[in-house]
Amino acid sequence: MNPEPTEPPRADCAVDPAGRLSVRLDLPSATRPQLFLRQRPGKGASEEGGHLLDLEPDGDGAPGTWRTVLDVEPVLAEGRWDTYVMDAPGAPRRRLLPGRRDLRALTAAPDPAADRPAPLAVRIPYATKDGYLAVRTWLRATHAEVDTVRLDGRALTVRGRLFGASPGKGATVLLVRRGKGGPVRESALTPEGRRGFSFTADYAGLLAGHGTAREIWDIFIRPTADAPRIRVGRLLDDLADRKEVFVYPAVTRDGVSVRPYYTVDNDLAVDVGGG
């Protein structure tokens, strides 16, 4: 009988321009290994299945090296997926550690004329806070992707691209104060080409009527006057978690701190009164 491994296996992974995710790892004692992706359940929820892939011998690697490819189909639900390996069907599953991650395809300069299939599906392999390999996924029928953010102390100016929609007559940007029945501030949206947009949101509108409590304002685009609103965020690069990486400076207006930031879902918001 083979001894129990003392450390979880370490997996190399790569994402290609089409969104396929390949995984490669060394399992010298495995016979029919499988890769298992389990969607992390929400708070208070129970585990609901997952996605299972057979690993095949890697013809380009040493004996005992296995690989598989998660194709663009099936589309994974939005969330965080923990990765496991089983040495054979029905064997105990083990968490995977991250090895090399080749994410160069995710950082390539976007083609302004290129379309992406709808819904927009994004996969980013990353290391969790406790050191394991996981995959962050987004699945959006429509999406407003941030390309650039500019701050001048008085306002937030954003340029970006729409997916699954195009800006048209009556297009606006909406800043919605978080909480039931929160107020909404509207600003003009400027179309730039078929899918591009820009807008400037003045901080003064967020400070009107502000009390002493901290407020979070989420940002949406309404591409036409009667269209559903679309969340604004940055999903199309190699960062699974932007919040602690892209930290914008706060400014003080009328004695109140104002700071744009990315949420835990990589959506763009504005923190008013948070210090």
PANUPA-786689 format. One record per residue: residue in three letters; x, y, z of N, C-alpha, C in turn. Coordinates in steps of 0.2 Angstrom, whole numbers, plus 5000, padded with zeros to 4 digits. Example, Ala and Ser with C-alpha at 12.3 -4.5 7.8 and 13.67 -1.06 7.14 Angstrom:
// PANUPA-786689
ALA506649725039506249785039506649845039 SER506449895035506849955036506450005039 
END
This chain:
// PANUPA-786689
MET500449945000500050005000500450065000 ASN500350114996500750174995500550215002 PRO501150255004501050295010500650355008 GLU500250385013499850445012500250495011 PRO500150535006500550595005500550645010 THR501150675012501150725017500950795015 GLU500950805009500750875007500350865001 PRO499750915001499350904995499750914988 PRO499450884983499750894976499750974974 ARG500250984970500251054968500151054960 ALA499651094958499451094951499651164947 ASP499951154941500051204937499451214933 CYS499251284931498651294927498751354922 ALA498351354917498451404912497751424909 VAL497651484907497051504904497251524897 ASP496951504892497051524885496551574883 PRO496751614877496251664875495551654874 ALA495351584873494651564872494351554879 GLY494751554884494451544891494551474893 ARG494851434890494951364892495451364898 LEU495351324903495751314909496051244909 SER496751244908497051184908497451174915 VAL497451114917497751094924498251034923 ARG498751044926499350984925499650974932 LEU499650914934499950894941500350824941 ASP500750814945501150754946500750714951 LEU500550654949500250604954500550534952 PRO501150524955501550454953501150394955 SER500750394960500450334962499650324960 ALA499450374956498750374954498650324948 THR498050304948497850254942497350284937 ARG496850314940496350344936496050414939 PRO496550464940496350524944495850564941 GLN495550604945495050644943495050714947 LEU494950764943494950834946494250854948 PHE494150874954493450894956493450964958 LEU492951004955492851074957492251084961 ARG492251114966491651114971491551194972 GLN490951214970490751284971490651294979 ARG491051344981490951364988490251384990 PRO489951354995489251374996489251435000 GLY488651474999488551535003488551525010 LYS488451575014488451575021487851535023 GLY487851485027487251445029487051395024 ALA487351395018487051345013487451285013 SER487151225011487551165011487851155004 GLU488351105003488651094997488151064992 GLU488251084986487751064980488151034974 GLY488450974975488750944969489350984967 GLY489550974961490151004958490250984951 HIS490950994949491050974942491650934942 LEU491650874939492150814939492450814932 LEU493050804932493450794925493950744926 ASP493950694921494550644921495150674919 LEU495750654923496350674921496650624916 GLU497050644911497350604907498150604907 PRO498450554905499250554905499450614901 ASP499950654903500250704900500750674895 GLY500650674889501150644884501750684884 ASP501750754886502350794885502750794892 GLY502450754897502750764904503050694906 ALA503350694912503650634914503150584916 PRO503250514917502750474919502450494926 GLY501850484927501550504933501250574933 THR501350614927501050674926500450674922 TRP499950714925499250704922499050774920 ARG498550784916498250844914497550834912 THR497150894912496550894909496350974907 VAL495850974904495651044901494851054903 LEU494751114906494051134907493851174902 ASP493451154897493351194891492851244893 VAL492751284887492251344889491551324890 GLU491351264888490751234890490951174895 PRO490551164900490051204903490251264906 VAL489751314906489951374909489851364917 LEU490251384921490251384928489851434931 ALA489451424936489051474939489551524943 GLU489251584944489751634947489851624954 GLY490451624956490651614963491351594963 ARG491551554969492251534970492151454970 TRP492651424966492651354966493351324969 ASP493251284974493851254977494051194972 THR494651174972494951124968495151064972 TYR495051004970495250944973495450894968 VAL495850844970496050784966495850724969 MET495650674966495550604968495950554964 ASP496350514967496850464964496450414959 ALA495850404961495450354957494650374958 PRO494250354954493550364955493350344962 GLY492950384966492750364973493250364978 ALA493950384976494450384982494350454985 PRO494650464991494550524995494850584991 ARG494550634992494750694988495250734992 ARG495750764989496250804992496250874989 ARG496350924993496350994991497051004987 LEU497051044982497651064978497951124980 LEU498551124980498951184981499151214974 PRO499251284973499351314967500151304965 GLY500251294959500851284956500951354952 ARG501251344946501351394941500651414938 ARG500551474937499951504934500051544928 ASP499951524922500051564916499451594914 LEU499351664916498751704915498951754910 ARG499451744906499551804901499051814896 ALA498651764894498051784890497551824893 LEU497551824899497051874903497251944903 THR497851954902498152024903498352054896 ALA498152024890498252044884497852104883 ALA498052154879497752214877497052194874 PRO496452224876495852204873495852234866 ASP495452194861495352224855494652264855 PRO494652324854494052364855493452344850 ALA493652304845493152284840492852214842 ALA493252184846493052114847492452104852 ASP492052054850491452034854491651974858 ARG491251964864491351904867490651864868 PRO490651804868490051764869489651784875 ALA488951784874488551804879488251734882 PRO488151734889488351784894489151784894 LEU489351834897490051844898490251794904 ALA490751754902490951704907491751714908 VAL491951724915492651734916492851684921 ARG493451654921493751614925494451634927 ILE494651644933495351664935495551614941 PRO496051574940496351534945496751574950 TYR496751564956497051604961497251564967 ALA497651584972497851554978497351584983 THR497051544987496651564993497051594998 LYS496651625003497051655009497451605013 ASP497151545013497451485017497951445012 GLY498051465006498551435002498351384997 TYR497751374996497551324991497351354984 LEU497251304979497051334973496351334972 ALA496051384969495351394968495251434962 VAL494651434959494451474953493951514954 ARG494051584953493551634954493151644947 THR492551634947492151644941491651694941 TRP491451724935490951774935490551754929 LEU489851764929489451744924488851804924 ARG488951844919488551904918488251904911 ALA487551914911487151924905487351984902 THR487452044906487752104903488252124908 HIS488752164906489252194910489552254908 ALA489752304912490052364911490752354913 GLU491252344909491952334911492352404911 VAL492652414917493052474918493752464915 ASP493952514910494552514907495052564911 THR494852624913495252674916494852704921 VAL495152724927494852764932495252824933 ARG494952884933495352954934495052984940 LEU495453014945495153054950495453124950 ASP495053174952495353234952495253274959 GLY494953234964494853264970494153294971 ARG493753304965493053324965492653274962 ALA492853224958492453184954492853114952 LEU492453074950492653004948492553004940 THR493052994936492852984929493152914927 VAL492652884923492752814921492652804914 ARG493052764911493052744904492952664903 GLY492552644899492452574899492152544893 ARG491952484893491552444888490952404890 LEU490452404886489852364888489852294884 PHE489652244888489552184885488852164886 GLY488552134880487852114880487352174880 ALA487652234878487252294877487652344874 SER487252394871487652454868487352514871 PRO487652564872487452634874486952664869 GLY486452694871485952724866485652784869 LYS485052804866484652854869484452854876 GLY484552904880484352904887484852864891 ALA485452854889485952814893486152854899 THR486252824905486452864911486852814915 VAL487252844920487552814925487152824932 LEU487052774936486752774942487152754948 LEU487152804953487452784959486952774964 VAL486952714967486352694971486652684978 ARG486352714983486652704990486352644992 ARG486852604995486652534997486152535003 GLY485752485003485252485008484552495005 LYS484052465008483352465006483052535005 GLY482852544998482552614997483052674997 GLY483752654996484252704996484152754990 PRO484352814990484252864985484752844979 VAL484552874973484952864967485152934964 ARG485752934962486052994959486152974952 GLU485953014947486053004940486553054937 SER486953024932487453074928487353054921 ALA487553094917487553074910488053024908 LEU487952984903488352934901488552954893 THR489152954892489452974885489552914881 PRO489252894876489452834872490052854868 GLU490452804867491152804863491152744859 GLY490952754853490952694848490352654849 ARG490352594847489752544847489652524854 ARG490252514858490152484865490452524870 GLY490852574868491252604873490852664877 PHE491052684883490652734887491152774891 SER490952824893491352864899490752904903 PHE490952914909490552954913490952984919 THR490753044921491053074927490453084932 ALA490653064938490153064944490453114949 ASP490153174950490353224955490253194962 TYR490753204966490653184973490053224977 ALA489953294974489553334978488853304978 GLY488653264973487953234973487853184978 LEU488453154980488453094985488453124992 LEU488653184993488753224999488053255001 ALA487653264996487053304998486553265003 GLY486453295008486053255013486453205017 HIS487053205017487453155020487453165028 GLY487353115032487353125039488053105042 THR488053065047488653045051488852975049 ALA488352935047488452865045488852855039 ARG489252805039489552785033489052755027 GLU489152775021488752755016489152725010 ILE488852675007489152645001488752654995 TRP489052684990488652694984488852644978 ASP488452604976488552554970488452594964 ILE488852574958488852604952488552564947 PHE488052584943487752554938487652594931 ILE487552564926487452594919486752574917 ARG486352624915485752604911485852624904 PRO485952574899486252584893485752624888 THR485052614890484552654886484052674891 ALA483552714890483152744895482752694898 ASP482552644894482052594897482452524899 ALA483052524898483452454899483552444907 PRO483652374908483852364915484552384917 ARG484752404923485352434925485952374925 ILE486552394923487052344923487652374928 ARG487852324932488352334937489052354933 VAL489452404936490052424933490652394937 GLY491152364934491652324938492252314933 ARG492752284936493352264932493452184933 LEU493252144928493352074928493852044923 LEU493952084918494352054912495152064913 ASP495452034918496152034918496351974923 ASP496851974926497151914930497051924937 LEU496651964940496551974947495951954949 ALA495951904953495351874956495051914961 ASP495451954965495251994970495652064970 ARG495252114968495552184966495552224973 LYS495152214977494952254983495652284986 GLU496052234988496652254992497252274987 VAL497152264981497752284976497652354973 PHE497052364970496852434968496552474973 VAL496952514977496752554982496752624980 TYR496252654979496252724977496252774983 PRO496552834982496652874988495952914989 ALA495852924996495252954998495353034998 VAL494853074997494853144997494353165002 THR494453225005493953255010493653315007 ARG492953305007492553355004492053375010 ASP492053445011491553465017491653425023 GLY492253405025492453365031492253295030 VAL492053265024491853195024492353165019 SER492553105021493053065017492653035011 VAL492953035005492553004999493152964996 ARG492952894994493452854991493152804987 PRO493352804980493152744976493452684978 TYR493152624977493552564978493152504975 TYR493552444974493252384971492952344977 THR492352314976492052274981492452204981 VAL492152154985492452084985492252054979 ASP491752074975491552044968491852084963 ASN492352124964492752164959492252214955 ASP491752234959491252294956491552354959 LEU491352414955491652474957491052514962 ALA491252544967490852574972491252634975 VAL490852674978491152734982490952734989 ASP491452744993491352745001491352815003 VAL490852835006490752905009490752895016 GLY491152935019491152935027491552875030 GLY491852835026492252775029492952795032 GLY493152855031493852865033494352845029 
END
